């Protein structure tokens, strides 16, 4: 989590990341390209789904909060971010009361991220849930259609999100969006900086982390549940992404 959007961001091209982002602007202005040209005002909330391509912001004395989290940390966010990926406007305009509560919870989240007290993860999860519930309420009146049409890469990633736990290949994704595999591969890499295979892997690893954290299922069961017939291949892929085996990652989480 980051606070303080002061100054001007360095210029840069489009980027995408496998985690979700919530930006709450408290002062100044911010201009960014995300499914069109956006200008954020104080009180606005910008939602960036995992994998959505966007250009770096231009800040004009902007202040606020940027909250990043892995999708599996908040399943309640799935519908909210799916609506944005499907073409709804990615900026919410909460009421003044909602904004006050969001700012209060963002401050508390910042303190939990910087602290080391017992129960930090549980507190973070609870506060994140409160933020997302408030945003879902705000979306009932402010989330609307009107951005640029959903791009090919957004369509492809939406299909990956729904299908990654099953056997899935680039050809399957291309068939789902009615394009050739080469075209889909080029567009996804161009817009997000990652390959279709890397996004499939990211989705599977997110589900693996969720199951490792929330269940006591054995490794071979989790491997099958996240799309791997071979548990050895699953362990190898997990270690490549996280730098440690899933068993060690689970133990570290239990000890935290």
NORDAHU-V238669 format. One record per backbone hydrogen bond with DSSP energy under -1.0 kcal/mol. NH is the residue of the N-H (numbers start at 1). CO is the residue of the C=O. If there is no record, write none. Layout:
BEGIN
nh=(NH;NH)
co=(CO;CO)
END
This chain:
BEGIN
nh=(2;4;15;20;21;22;23;24;25;26;27;29;30;31;32;34;38;40;43;44;45;46;47;48;51;52;54;55;58;60;63;65;66;67;69;73;74;77;78;81;82;83;84;85;86;87;88;89;92;99;100;101;102;103;104;105;106;107;108;109;110;111;112;113;114;115;120;123;124;125;126;127;128;129;130;131;132;133;134;135;136;137;138;139;141;142;143;147;148;155;156;157;158;159;160;161;162;163;164;166;173;174;175;176;177;179;184;185;186;187;188;189;190;191;192;193;199;200;201;202;203;204;205;206;207;208;209;210;211;212;213;214;215;222;223;224;225;226;227;228;234;235;236;237;238;239;240;241;242;243;249;250;251;252;253;254;255)
co=(66;64;54;69;48;67;46;65;44;63;63;60;40;58;38;36;32;30;25;41;92;23;90;21;17;49;15;33;31;29;27;24;2;22;20;70;71;74;75;77;78;79;80;81;82;84;83;144;45;95;96;97;98;99;100;101;102;103;104;105;106;107;108;109;110;111;117;119;120;121;122;123;124;125;126;127;128;129;130;131;132;133;134;135;138;138;139;87;35;151;152;153;154;155;156;157;158;159;160;163;169;170;171;172;173;174;180;181;182;183;184;185;186;187;188;189;195;196;197;198;199;200;201;202;203;204;205;206;207;208;209;210;211;218;219;220;221;222;224;223;230;231;232;233;234;235;236;237;238;239;245;246;247;248;249;250;251)
END
